[in-house]
Amino acid sequence: MCDKKKVYALYFLKKLTCTEIAKEVGVTKQAVSKILKQFPEYAEEKERKKQENKIRHNKETGEYVKRKRKEEREYEEGLIAGMMELQRQNAMSMSKKRALSDDALVKSCINHYRYEPKNEKIVFVEDFGRKPADLPKAIKVHKKVNRSYEYMQDIEDEKWMSMTEKRALR
């Protein structure tokens, strides 16, 4: 067997655990526990160690939760900053101070305009609601916009083809 005084000193004075004492003395944990139960102060010391472990566990858990919340907050702040930057860029591109070419206007509002060949103009279609104040009601066709008209026609042709294909597949 092992020395009871040595087990007592290791547990109560050096504050080692049963596992650490078992390794040092060369016996099982159960043997160490059996020896310690013979001492009257063992229950009190065991309860004190449980409380210490509980406090340490709560502290570690709290730190983990704080770290996770901080990571989440930083991630959300990054998303918000990115969205604000996109909003700033969009506001600049849509600002009245920055003049968009007629070609860019037509491309950005391609579904809201239609070509009138007799007037040689591209006119805003009122079917989509009120026209925004910074968009022209009509645009006189010139070479740049004419290419946009061809682009619009290509899109309309693709829409027609896809709708026809959908009907045929039904």
N, C-alpha and C positions, 0 to 999 in steps of 0.2 A: 504494500500500500504506500501512500505518499504521506508526507509530513503535514499535519493539520496546521501547525504554526506558519509554515511557508505559504500554504493556501490562504490562510487568514491575512497574512501580510500583503500578499499580492492583490487580494481582492479589496481589502479595506484601506490599506495604506497607499499602494501604488495605483489603485483604481482600475485594475485590469478586468477584462471580461472573463466569463467562464471558459470560453473557447481559447483565449490567449493563455490562461492559467493551465488548461489541459495540455496545450502544446509544450509549454515550458516544463511542466512537471512530468509529462509523459503518461498521462492517464486520459480517460474519456471525459467528455463534458458532464455526463451523468454522474460520474464518480466525484467530480469537483462540486457539482450541485448538491450531492448527498452530504458531502463534508460541510459545505457552507450552511446547510439547513440546521446543522447542530448548534450554530452560534445564534444567540437571541437577537442580535442586531442585524441579522441577514435580511429579514423581511423589510425592515425600515430602509436599509441601504438599497435593496432591490427596487423598492418603490421610488426612492430618490432618483435612481438611474433611469427608471421609466419616465419620470417627469422631465428629466434633462433631455432624454431622447425625443420626447414629445415636443418640447420647446424648440429643440434644434430642427426637428422635422418641419414644424410650422414655419420657422424662419426660412428654411430652404425653399419650402413651397411658396411662401410669399415672395421671395426673391425671383423664383422661376416665373410666377404669374406676372410680376412687375416687368421682367425682361420681355416676356411674350407680348404684353400690352404695349410696351415701348416699340417693339418691332412692328406690330400691327399699326400703331399710330404713325410711325415713320413711313410705312408702306402707303397708308391712306394719304398722308401729306404729300408724298411723291406723286400719287395719282392726281390729287387735287392741283398740284403745281403744274403737272403736265396738261391737265384740262384747261387750266387758266391760260397757259401759254398758247394752246390751240385756239382758245376763245380770242385772245389778243390778236393772233395772226389772222383769224377770220374777220375780226372787227376791222383790222387794217385793210384787208383785201376788199371789204365791202364798204369802206368809208367813202364818203363823197369827195374827200380830199384827193384820193387816188383815183384818177380817171381810168376807167376800163375802156379798152377799145371796143368798137361796135362788135367786132368779131368775138371777143371774149364775152360780151353781154349776151350775144345770141347763143353761144355755146352753153353758157350757164343757165339760160332760160329757154332751152331749145323746145321744150314742150309747150311753152306759153306763147310762142310766135308762130305765124304762118305766112307763107309767101303769097303775095298778090301780084301776079305777072303783069296785069294791065297797068298798074301804077309803078311797077318795079320797086316795090317796097316790101319789107317784112314788117307785119303789123301784129301788135299784141292781141291775143285772143281773150275776150272778156269772160269766157266760160269758166276760167280758173279763179275768178274773183277779182277784186280790185287790183289795179296795176300799182306796184310799188313806186313811190315818188321818184326814186333815182333811176328808174328804167324808162327809156324813151317809148312813146306810144308807137312810133313807126321809125324804121331805119331805111334810108335810101340805099339801094343795092349798088355795090361797087365790087371790085374783084375780090377783096378779102371776104366780104360777107357772102358773095356768090358761092365761094367754096364752102361756107358754113351752110348755105342752102343745100348744096349737094350732100353735105354731111347729114343734114336733117332728112333729106329724101332717102338716103341710105338707111337711116334708122327707121323711118316709116316703112320702107320696103321690108326690112327685117321683121318689124312688128307684124306686117301683113302676112309675110311668109310663115312666121311662127304661129299666128292665129289660124291660118289655113291648114298648117300641118296638124295642129291640135284638133281641129274639126275633123280632118281626114282620119286621124287615129282613133276617134271615138267610135 
